[in-house]
Amino acid sequence: MSVTSTAHDVLNPTAEYLAFWRERHVCTLTTHRPDGSPHVVPVGVTYDPEAGLARVISNKHSKKVRNVLAAQDGPQGDPRGGVRVAVCQMEGRRWATLEGRAVVRTDEASVAEAVRRYAERYGRTPSPNPDRVVVEISLDRAMGRA
């Protein structure tokens, strides 16, 4: 197995990098609390290089969702929309990080697409949840050793 550390093209990742993101792994999502400190939690993530997106399904009452919503209007908010976050996964010497601007999507189509992709990657469909939302990340940076 060849393992190299490098920046990756978010929209055109190497076959190895993309394959790693399609394997079943627990990931982390890093958001920022209102005081600026990092909040890191385990999540399931899907990576869609064609759209330049990563998606995390969550309950609308979760801390990670509240952090993204609070920061959208605060000093960390980006005028282009969303707030800076990172998702990461690792296994042994392999690791991959995706970074970008996150927004919370509540519309039925976005939630359904995120659930479909989650089921495809993780091999199970989450239980119905009327409070489910999607943290959708518009990606602008990828790095790792895959």
BELHU-V103839 format. One record per residue. N is the residue number from 1. RES is the residue in one small letter. SS is DSSP state (H for helix, E for strand, L for the rest). PSI is psi in whole degrees, 0 to 359 (999 if undefined). D_LAST is the distance of its C-alpha to the last C-alpha in whole Angstrom. Layout:
BEGIN
N/RES/SS/PSI/D_LAST  N/RES/SS/PSI/D_LAST
END
This chain:
BEGIN
1/m/L/127/9  2/s/L/125/8  3/v/L/116/6  4/t/L/148/7  5/s/E/126/8  6/t/E/166/9  7/a/E/150/11  8/h/E/152/10  9/d/L/119/13  10/v/L/320/14  11/l/L/340/16  12/n/L/66/14  13/p/L/160/11  14/t/L/160/9  15/a/H/321/9  16/e/H/318/6  17/y/H/314/5  18/l/H/318/9  19/a/H/320/9  20/f/H/320/6  21/w/H/347/9  22/r/H/347/12  23/e/L/160/11  24/r/L/110/14  25/h/L/146/13  26/v/L/140/16  27/c/E/178/15  28/t/E/150/17  29/l/E/128/19  30/t/E/119/20  31/t/E/180/24  32/h/E/135/27  33/r/L/164/30  34/p/L/332/33  35/d/L/1/34  36/g/L/349/30  37/s/L/149/29  38/p/E/144/25  39/h/E/111/25  40/v/E/125/22  41/v/E/151/22  42/p/E/139/20  43/v/E/169/20  44/g/L/137/18  45/v/L/142/16  46/t/E/145/16  47/y/E/124/15  48/d/E/86/17  49/p/L/330/16  50/e/L/322/19  51/a/L/351/21  52/g/L/35/19  53/l/E/150/19  54/a/E/147/17  55/r/E/141/20  56/v/E/123/21  57/i/E/147/24  58/s/E/170/27  59/n/E/138/30  60/k/L/344/32  61/h/L/1/34  62/s/L/157/31  63/k/H/319/30  64/k/H/319/27  65/v/H/316/29  66/r/H/322/32  67/n/H/315/30  68/v/H/314/28  69/l/H/318/32  70/a/H/321/34  71/a/H/335/31  72/q/H/325/32  73/d/L/359/35  74/g/L/192/35  75/p/L/339/34  76/q/L/350/31  77/g/L/144/31  78/d/L/133/30  79/p/L/341/33  80/r/L/353/30  81/g/L/136/30  82/g/L/175/28  83/v/E/153/26  84/r/E/130/23  85/v/E/170/21  86/a/E/145/17  87/v/E/145/15  88/c/E/152/12  89/q/E/156/10  90/m/E/155/9  91/e/E/115/9  92/g/L/233/10  93/r/L/352/8  94/r/E/140/5  95/w/E/158/6  96/a/E/136/7  97/t/E/138/10  98/l/E/136/13  99/e/E/153/16  100/g/E/197/20  101/r/E/127/23  102/a/E/144/24  103/v/E/160/27  104/v/E/124/29  105/r/E/134/30  106/t/L/351/33  107/d/L/150/34  108/e/H/319/34  109/a/H/317/32  110/s/H/317/29  111/v/H/315/29  112/a/H/318/29  113/e/H/318/26  114/a/H/319/24  115/v/H/318/25  116/r/H/314/25  117/r/H/322/21  118/y/H/313/21  119/a/H/321/23  120/e/H/315/21  121/r/H/316/17  122/y/H/357/19  123/g/L/19/22  124/r/L/145/25  125/t/L/126/27  126/p/L/151/28  127/s/L/148/31  128/p/L/142/33  129/n/L/109/34  130/p/L/345/36  131/d/L/11/35  132/r/E/139/31  133/v/E/176/30  134/v/E/128/26  135/v/E/109/24  136/e/E/125/23  137/i/E/117/21  138/s/E/111/21  139/l/E/142/18  140/d/E/0/18  141/r/E/138/15  142/a/E/139/12  143/m/E/164/9  144/g/E/180/6  145/r/E/102/4  146/a/L/999/0
END
